[in-house]
Amino acid sequence: MRKPIAAVTADILLADLKPMNQKMAAYAPRPLLDALGRAGLMPIVLPYNDYMKPEDFINTFDALVLPGGLNPTPRLYGEEPLWCIGPTFLKRDLFEAGLIKACISRGKPILGICRGMQILNAVLGGTLWQDMTKQNPKLYIQHMQKAPENIPTHYIEIEKESRLHKVLGDGLYVNSYHKEGIKKLSPLLRETAHSADGLIEGVESIENELICGVQWHPELMEPELMDPLFKAFAEKASRERLAVSR
């Protein structure tokens, strides 16, 4: 029996690079692909496509991973872009939005990481801080850390009734590379973790166990700390794949 396939939505090289085969190249972070592989998943990189609808891809994978990247476009949650927002890329946003809706319709697991958690929240009816340092004076923790990417820098507390608690326990230190964050939580999601200054650091679906989102980058942290998170996601994908094949 083949391993479950995890589709990782691609980021796009928008810079004007000289090698012609890198122009608008689609890519995904190698540490993330490795983490999924260690968990028993078969990762594939899935870029947006101008000639196919997102739902056309739904039968090619068993689970969806939404990685980090550029800011989600504010129009997804009904706002205009503020002067302080960073770069956005609408084509990726719309592609991921369609995939999210298709996965929910078909009962396929979704893992959102950093930007991935943010776009999950936006697509499902929540809103985002476009730049927390400019919009929310109550936040005092350094959420865009200056330490190396693999170093956990701030603590998160995990909700005891959450599914995340069963995987990671009461709390832990995590890395942090973002200036956007969840402002209004989607009515379809519940908070699973938060930082000391009150920012939401984790979410999961209320209706079922298919959606999980984290604000940090687990793929960049030590495997012994974060592999349980990816393995829990892989087990979910395996269960759903078996249920569909029956």
Short mmCIF file of the C-alpha atoms (twelve columns), coordinates in Angstrom:
data_MODEL
# 
_entry.id   MODEL 
# 
loop_
_atom_site.group_PDB 
_atom_site.id 
_atom_site.type_symbol 
_atom_site.label_atom_id 
_atom_site.label_alt_id 
_atom_site.label_comp_id 
_atom_site.label_asym_id 
_atom_site.label_seq_id 
_atom_site.Cartn_x 
_atom_site.Cartn_y 
_atom_site.Cartn_z 
_atom_site.pdbx_PDB_model_num 
ATOM 1   C CA . MET A 1   0.000   0.000  0.000   1 
ATOM 2   C CA . ARG A 2   1.375   3.405  -0.937  1 
ATOM 3   C CA . LYS A 3   1.996   6.116  1.606   1 
ATOM 4   C CA . PRO A 4   -0.543  8.943  1.887   1 
ATOM 5   C CA . ILE A 5   0.266   11.857 -0.410  1 
ATOM 6   C CA . ALA A 6   0.590   15.299 1.152   1 
ATOM 7   C CA . ALA A 7   0.294   18.185 -1.299  1 
ATOM 8   C CA . VAL A 8   2.408   21.180 -0.252  1 
ATOM 9   C CA . THR A 9   1.257   24.374 -1.939  1 
ATOM 10  C CA . ALA A 10  4.136   26.095 -3.684  1 
ATOM 11  C CA . ASP A 11  5.616   29.503 -3.157  1 
ATOM 12  C CA . ILE A 12  6.722   31.364 -6.295  1 
ATOM 13  C CA . LEU A 13  10.037  33.085 -7.035  1 
ATOM 14  C CA . LEU A 14  8.833   36.572 -7.912  1 
ATOM 15  C CA . ALA A 15  12.294  38.151 -8.130  1 
ATOM 16  C CA . ASP A 16  13.720  38.689 -11.614 1 
ATOM 17  C CA . LEU A 17  16.491  36.099 -11.541 1 
ATOM 18  C CA . LYS A 18  18.917  35.572 -14.398 1 
ATOM 19  C CA . PRO A 19  18.686  31.762 -14.803 1 
ATOM 20  C CA . MET A 20  15.729  31.443 -17.146 1 
ATOM 21  C CA . ASN A 21  14.578  28.144 -15.604 1 
ATOM 22  C CA . GLN A 22  14.097  29.934 -12.275 1 
ATOM 23  C CA . LYS A 23  11.732  32.582 -13.646 1 
ATOM 24  C CA . MET A 24  8.498   32.368 -11.603 1 
ATOM 25  C CA . ALA A 25  9.730   28.982 -10.338 1 
ATOM 26  C CA . ALA A 26  7.503   27.078 -7.905  1 
ATOM 27  C CA . TYR A 27  9.158   25.735 -4.771  1 
ATOM 28  C CA . ALA A 28  8.593   24.436 -1.250  1 
ATOM 29  C CA . PRO A 29  10.945  24.443 1.769   1 
ATOM 30  C CA . ARG A 30  13.182  21.365 1.919   1 
ATOM 31  C CA . PRO A 31  12.950  21.108 5.755   1 
ATOM 32  C CA . LEU A 32  9.168   20.851 5.436   1 
ATOM 33  C CA . LEU A 33  9.353   18.138 2.778   1 
ATOM 34  C CA . ASP A 34  11.822  16.240 4.964   1 
ATOM 35  C CA . ALA A 35  9.582   16.527 8.044   1 
ATOM 36  C CA . LEU A 36  6.615   15.162 6.093   1 
ATOM 37  C CA . GLY A 37  8.752   12.335 4.759   1 
ATOM 38  C CA . ARG A 38  9.949   11.379 8.252   1 
ATOM 39  C CA . ALA A 39  6.300   11.250 9.322   1 
ATOM 40  C CA . GLY A 40  5.495   8.662  6.641   1 
ATOM 41  C CA . LEU A 41  3.920   10.951 4.071   1 
ATOM 42  C CA . MET A 42  4.783   11.257 0.381   1 
ATOM 43  C CA . PRO A 43  5.119   15.026 -0.205  1 
ATOM 44  C CA . ILE A 44  4.436   16.615 -3.576  1 
ATOM 45  C CA . VAL A 45  4.774   20.307 -4.436  1 
ATOM 46  C CA . LEU A 46  1.592   21.801 -5.875  1 
ATOM 47  C CA . PRO A 47  1.845   25.221 -7.604  1 
ATOM 48  C CA . TYR A 48  -1.078  27.347 -8.724  1 
ATOM 49  C CA . ASN A 49  -2.204  26.741 -12.286 1 
ATOM 50  C CA . ASP A 50  -3.778  29.312 -14.598 1 
ATOM 51  C CA . TYR A 51  -5.478  26.627 -16.678 1 
ATOM 52  C CA . MET A 52  -7.089  24.438 -14.019 1 
ATOM 53  C CA . LYS A 53  -9.349  25.066 -11.052 1 
ATOM 54  C CA . PRO A 54  -8.045  24.247 -7.564  1 
ATOM 55  C CA . GLU A 55  -10.704 21.551 -7.131  1 
ATOM 56  C CA . ASP A 56  -9.393  19.784 -10.252 1 
ATOM 57  C CA . PHE A 57  -6.406  18.645 -8.154  1 
ATOM 58  C CA . ILE A 58  -8.385  17.208 -5.257  1 
ATOM 59  C CA . ASN A 59  -8.048  13.561 -6.353  1 
ATOM 60  C CA . THR A 60  -4.258  13.776 -6.655  1 
ATOM 61  C CA . PHE A 61  -3.510  13.932 -2.906  1 
ATOM 62  C CA . ASP A 62  -4.750  12.729 0.483   1 
ATOM 63  C CA . ALA A 63  -3.858  15.714 2.687   1 
ATOM 64  C CA . LEU A 64  -3.012  19.392 2.201   1 
ATOM 65  C CA . VAL A 65  -0.148  21.375 3.743   1 
ATOM 66  C CA . LEU A 66  -0.214  25.177 3.564   1 
ATOM 67  C CA . PRO A 67  3.333   26.445 4.279   1 
ATOM 68  C CA . GLY A 68  4.700   29.882 5.091   1 
ATOM 69  C CA . GLY A 69  5.203   32.682 2.590   1 
ATOM 70  C CA . LEU A 70  3.950   36.135 1.653   1 
ATOM 71  C CA . ASN A 71  1.116   37.937 3.404   1 
ATOM 72  C CA . PRO A 72  -2.406  36.733 2.568   1 
ATOM 73  C CA . THR A 73  -4.194  39.315 0.448   1 
ATOM 74  C CA . PRO A 74  -6.515  41.444 2.648   1 
ATOM 75  C CA . ARG A 75  -9.386  41.187 0.154   1 
ATOM 76  C CA . LEU A 76  -9.792  37.581 1.359   1 
ATOM 77  C CA . TYR A 77  -11.184 38.963 4.607   1 
ATOM 78  C CA . GLY A 78  -12.839 42.102 3.268   1 
ATOM 79  C CA . GLU A 79  -10.171 44.706 3.987   1 
ATOM 80  C CA . GLU A 80  -8.092  47.132 1.946   1 
ATOM 81  C CA . PRO A 81  -4.291  46.786 2.111   1 
ATOM 82  C CA . LEU A 82  -2.772  49.091 4.710   1 
ATOM 83  C CA . TRP A 83  0.352   51.132 4.015   1 
ATOM 84  C CA . CYS A 84  2.349   48.831 6.305   1 
ATOM 85  C CA . ILE A 85  1.468   45.457 4.764   1 
ATOM 86  C CA . GLY A 86  4.232   43.392 3.168   1 
ATOM 87  C CA . PRO A 87  4.202   41.762 -0.294  1 
ATOM 88  C CA . THR A 88  1.182   39.683 -1.357  1 
ATOM 89  C CA . PHE A 89  0.511   37.335 -4.293  1 
ATOM 90  C CA . LEU A 90  -3.157  36.979 -5.185  1 
ATOM 91  C CA . LYS A 91  -2.839  33.967 -7.496  1 
ATOM 92  C CA . ARG A 92  -1.415  31.794 -4.747  1 
ATOM 93  C CA . ASP A 93  -4.042  33.077 -2.299  1 
ATOM 94  C CA . LEU A 94  -6.961  32.210 -4.577  1 
ATOM 95  C CA . PHE A 95  -5.475  28.814 -5.413  1 
ATOM 96  C CA . GLU A 96  -5.055  27.945 -1.741  1 
ATOM 97  C CA . ALA A 97  -8.535  29.256 -0.929  1 
ATOM 98  C CA . GLY A 98  -10.035 26.920 -3.523  1 
ATOM 99  C CA . LEU A 99  -7.998  23.972 -2.230  1 
ATOM 100 C CA . ILE A 100 -9.088  24.648 1.352   1 
ATOM 101 C CA . LYS A 101 -12.756 24.647 0.379   1 
ATOM 102 C CA . ALA A 102 -12.343 21.510 -1.758  1 
ATOM 103 C CA . CYS A 103 -10.546 19.648 1.056   1 
ATOM 104 C CA . ILE A 104 -13.244 20.540 3.575   1 
ATOM 105 C CA . SER A 105 -15.915 19.387 1.141   1 
ATOM 106 C CA . ARG A 106 -14.105 16.075 0.578   1 
ATOM 107 C CA . GLY A 107 -13.017 15.503 4.180   1 
ATOM 108 C CA . LYS A 108 -9.258  15.758 3.594   1 
ATOM 109 C CA . PRO A 109 -6.910  16.864 6.411   1 
ATOM 110 C CA . ILE A 110 -5.261  20.295 6.293   1 
ATOM 111 C CA . LEU A 111 -2.157  21.513 8.133   1 
ATOM 112 C CA . GLY A 112 -1.464  25.257 8.049   1 
ATOM 113 C CA . ILE A 113 1.955   26.626 9.034   1 
ATOM 114 C CA . CYS A 114 2.490   30.333 9.800   1 
ATOM 115 C CA . ARG A 115 0.956   32.024 6.724   1 
ATOM 116 C CA . GLY A 116 -0.893  28.731 6.174   1 
ATOM 117 C CA . MET A 117 -2.732  29.120 9.476   1 
ATOM 118 C CA . GLN A 118 -3.488  32.739 8.637   1 
ATOM 119 C CA . ILE A 119 -5.006  32.003 5.231   1 
ATOM 120 C CA . LEU A 120 -7.044  29.150 6.730   1 
ATOM 121 C CA . ASN A 121 -8.531  31.624 9.180   1 
ATOM 122 C CA . ALA A 122 -9.170  34.233 6.474   1 
ATOM 123 C CA . VAL A 123 -10.815 31.795 4.040   1 
ATOM 124 C CA . LEU A 124 -13.042 30.428 6.811   1 
ATOM 125 C CA . GLY A 125 -14.410 33.823 7.841   1 
ATOM 126 C CA . GLY A 126 -11.801 35.285 10.192  1 
ATOM 127 C CA . THR A 127 -9.605  38.381 9.854   1 
ATOM 128 C CA . LEU A 128 -5.904  39.168 10.257  1 
ATOM 129 C CA . TRP A 129 -3.608  41.834 11.603  1 
ATOM 130 C CA . GLN A 130 -1.797  43.044 8.477   1 
ATOM 131 C CA . ASP A 131 1.094   44.298 10.619  1 
ATOM 132 C CA . MET A 132 0.788   43.608 14.330  1 
ATOM 133 C CA . THR A 133 3.544   46.054 15.280  1 
ATOM 134 C CA . LYS A 134 1.561   48.907 13.709  1 
ATOM 135 C CA . GLN A 135 -1.986  47.785 14.543  1 
ATOM 136 C CA . ASN A 136 -1.899  46.126 17.956  1 
ATOM 137 C CA . PRO A 137 0.004   47.955 20.732  1 
ATOM 138 C CA . LYS A 138 -0.942  45.227 23.245  1 
ATOM 139 C CA . LEU A 139 1.511   42.801 21.650  1 
ATOM 140 C CA . TYR A 140 4.930   43.098 23.281  1 
ATOM 141 C CA . ILE A 141 6.668   39.818 22.374  1 
ATOM 142 C CA . GLN A 142 9.177   39.726 19.517  1 
ATOM 143 C CA . HIS A 143 7.148   37.742 16.972  1 
ATOM 144 C CA . MET A 144 9.691   38.393 14.191  1 
ATOM 145 C CA . GLN A 145 12.666  36.914 15.975  1 
ATOM 146 C CA . LYS A 146 16.262  37.953 15.397  1 
ATOM 147 C CA . ALA A 147 17.669  34.624 16.551  1 
ATOM 148 C CA . PRO A 148 18.457  31.827 14.036  1 
ATOM 149 C CA . GLU A 149 15.373  30.129 12.612  1 
ATOM 150 C CA . ASN A 150 15.817  26.850 14.491  1 
ATOM 151 C CA . ILE A 151 15.979  28.517 17.914  1 
ATOM 152 C CA . PRO A 152 12.735  28.650 19.940  1 
ATOM 153 C CA . THR A 153 12.423  32.166 21.381  1 
ATOM 154 C CA . HIS A 154 9.035   32.607 23.058  1 
ATOM 155 C CA . TYR A 155 6.678   30.411 25.041  1 
ATOM 156 C CA . ILE A 156 3.187   29.320 24.024  1 
ATOM 157 C CA . GLU A 157 0.529   27.884 26.302  1 
ATOM 158 C CA . ILE A 158 -1.578  25.076 24.839  1 
ATOM 159 C CA . GLU A 159 -5.257  24.658 25.646  1 
ATOM 160 C CA . LYS A 160 -5.764  21.500 27.706  1 
ATOM 161 C CA . GLU A 161 -8.945  20.461 25.873  1 
ATOM 162 C CA . SER A 162 -7.367  20.749 22.429  1 
ATOM 163 C CA . ARG A 163 -6.108  17.979 20.181  1 
ATOM 164 C CA . LEU A 164 -2.784  19.836 20.021  1 
ATOM 165 C CA . HIS A 165 -2.379  19.298 23.770  1 
ATOM 166 C CA . LYS A 166 -2.421  15.537 23.247  1 
ATOM 167 C CA . VAL A 167 0.512   15.902 20.861  1 
ATOM 168 C CA . LEU A 168 2.689   18.646 22.395  1 
ATOM 169 C CA . GLY A 169 1.566   18.896 26.034  1 
ATOM 170 C CA . ASP A 170 0.921   21.977 28.192  1 
ATOM 171 C CA . GLY A 171 3.207   24.326 26.288  1 
ATOM 172 C CA . LEU A 172 6.682   24.897 24.889  1 
ATOM 173 C CA . TYR A 173 9.034   27.447 23.390  1 
ATOM 174 C CA . VAL A 174 8.662   27.975 19.635  1 
ATOM 175 C CA . ASN A 175 10.323  29.991 16.885  1 
ATOM 176 C CA . SER A 176 8.537   33.016 15.444  1 
ATOM 177 C CA . TYR A 177 8.784   34.657 12.003  1 
ATOM 178 C CA . HIS A 178 5.721   36.771 11.272  1 
ATOM 179 C CA . LYS A 179 4.273   40.253 11.533  1 
ATOM 180 C CA . GLU A 180 0.749   39.170 10.571  1 
ATOM 181 C CA . GLY A 181 -1.527  37.285 12.941  1 
ATOM 182 C CA . ILE A 182 -5.108  36.305 13.651  1 
ATOM 183 C CA . LYS A 183 -7.255  39.259 14.683  1 
ATOM 184 C CA . LYS A 184 -10.753 37.754 14.587  1 
ATOM 185 C CA . LEU A 185 -10.931 33.973 14.795  1 
ATOM 186 C CA . SER A 186 -13.032 32.103 12.246  1 
ATOM 187 C CA . PRO A 187 -16.319 30.776 13.663  1 
ATOM 188 C CA . LEU A 188 -15.328 27.359 12.290  1 
ATOM 189 C CA . LEU A 189 -12.083 27.247 14.295  1 
ATOM 190 C CA . ARG A 190 -11.098 27.254 17.946  1 
ATOM 191 C CA . GLU A 191 -7.905  28.480 19.556  1 
ATOM 192 C CA . THR A 192 -5.471  25.778 20.657  1 
ATOM 193 C CA . ALA A 193 -2.496  27.878 21.787  1 
ATOM 194 C CA . HIS A 194 -1.535  31.465 22.562  1 
ATOM 195 C CA . SER A 195 1.516   33.518 23.467  1 
ATOM 196 C CA . ALA A 196 1.900   35.458 26.718  1 
ATOM 197 C CA . ASP A 197 0.717   38.672 25.035  1 
ATOM 198 C CA . GLY A 198 -2.507  37.013 23.872  1 
ATOM 199 C CA . LEU A 199 -1.786  36.295 20.212  1 
ATOM 200 C CA . ILE A 200 -3.351  33.122 18.833  1 
ATOM 201 C CA . GLU A 201 -0.579  30.603 18.080  1 
ATOM 202 C CA . GLY A 202 -2.643  27.547 17.132  1 
ATOM 203 C CA . VAL A 203 -6.096  26.633 15.799  1 
ATOM 204 C CA . GLU A 204 -8.123  23.535 15.001  1 
ATOM 205 C CA . SER A 205 -11.512 22.791 13.473  1 
ATOM 206 C CA . ILE A 206 -14.519 22.686 15.765  1 
ATOM 207 C CA . GLU A 207 -16.653 20.285 13.740  1 
ATOM 208 C CA . ASN A 208 -14.054 17.535 13.231  1 
ATOM 209 C CA . GLU A 209 -10.343 16.795 13.608  1 
ATOM 210 C CA . LEU A 210 -9.352  17.552 10.017  1 
ATOM 211 C CA . ILE A 211 -7.891  21.067 10.385  1 
ATOM 212 C CA . CYS A 212 -4.804  22.049 12.375  1 
ATOM 213 C CA . GLY A 213 -2.888  25.318 12.175  1 
ATOM 214 C CA . VAL A 214 0.215   26.589 13.979  1 
ATOM 215 C CA . GLN A 215 1.749   30.058 13.853  1 
ATOM 216 C CA . TRP A 216 5.352   28.923 14.289  1 
ATOM 217 C CA . HIS A 217 7.561   26.944 11.885  1 
ATOM 218 C CA . PRO A 218 7.773   23.379 13.262  1 
ATOM 219 C CA . GLU A 219 9.751   22.170 10.242  1 
ATOM 220 C CA . LEU A 220 12.658  24.422 11.263  1 
ATOM 221 C CA . MET A 221 12.792  23.280 14.891  1 
ATOM 222 C CA . GLU A 222 14.495  20.171 16.290  1 
ATOM 223 C CA . PRO A 223 12.846  17.012 14.915  1 
ATOM 224 C CA . GLU A 224 12.515  15.394 18.336  1 
ATOM 225 C CA . LEU A 225 10.357  18.325 19.413  1 
ATOM 226 C CA . MET A 226 8.158   18.704 16.338  1 
ATOM 227 C CA . ASP A 227 8.069   15.319 14.601  1 
ATOM 228 C CA . PRO A 228 5.119   14.276 16.831  1 
ATOM 229 C CA . LEU A 229 3.076   17.080 15.247  1 
ATOM 230 C CA . PHE A 230 3.804   15.861 11.719  1 
ATOM 231 C CA . LYS A 231 3.249   12.221 12.697  1 
ATOM 232 C CA . ALA A 232 -0.166  13.077 14.157  1 
ATOM 233 C CA . PHE A 233 -1.033  14.764 10.858  1 
ATOM 234 C CA . ALA A 234 0.216   11.727 8.907   1 
ATOM 235 C CA . GLU A 235 -1.924  9.387  11.017  1 
ATOM 236 C CA . LYS A 236 -4.923  11.568 10.296  1 
ATOM 237 C CA . ALA A 237 -4.202  11.423 6.571   1 
ATOM 238 C CA . SER A 238 -3.841  7.633  6.718   1 
ATOM 239 C CA . ARG A 239 -7.151  7.208  8.523   1 
ATOM 240 C CA . GLU A 240 -9.024  9.410  6.070   1 
ATOM 241 C CA . ARG A 241 -7.441  7.677  3.085   1 
ATOM 242 C CA . LEU A 242 -8.475  4.255  4.384   1 
ATOM 243 C CA . ALA A 243 -12.008 5.504  5.092   1 
ATOM 244 C CA . VAL A 244 -12.355 6.800  1.527   1 
ATOM 245 C CA . SER A 245 -11.007 3.584  -0.033  1 
ATOM 246 C CA . ARG A 246 -13.533 1.347  1.744   1 
# 
